[in-house]
Amino acid sequence: MDKQKVIEAYRRGLITLQECGQILGAEKTQVDDLVRAHHSRRSNPSNSWMMADHY
């Protein structure tokens, strides 16, 4: 299973942190680091974009 999809499932509340670690085969501290790294990559302003609708 794709690591990013597992992390996204955790962030959406579909699985627990423990389940996330079990799927990835990682310990809690490793999963914490992965989630933080994934979040910081998504928060990078150089990769961000915005879409707006105007009626």
N, C-alpha and C positions, 0 to 999 in steps of 0.2 A: 504494500500500500504506500502511496505517495506521502512522504513526511509532511509536506505542507498541508495536505488535505486533513491529515490527522490533527495537526496543530490547529487548523481552522475549525475542525469539529469541536475541539476542546474550548476554543475561544467563544464559540457560539453556544456552549453549554450542553452540547449533545453527548459528550463523554466527560468523565472526571479526569483529573490530572493523573491519578493512578492508572486508569485505563489507557490514557495517552502514553504513559511510560511503558506499559505492558505491550502495547501495539508496536511501539518504536524499539522496544528492547533496551530501554534506557532507565537509569535510576532517576529518582525525583530531582536531584540537583541538576542532572544533565537535561532533563525535560524543562526545568525552570529556565536554564540558559538558552535552550532552543526556542522556547516561547518568547523570551525577551529579545533574542536576536531576530526572530521572525517579525516581531512587532516593530522593532527599530528600523528594519528594512522597509516595512510598509509605511512608516511615518516619515521617511526621507522626503523632504520637500522637492528634491530634484526629480523624483519619480512620481510626484503627485500631479493630479489633474482635477479639474472641476467641470461639471456640466450643469447648466442652468436652463430652465424652461421659462419663457416669458409668454404670457397670454395676451 
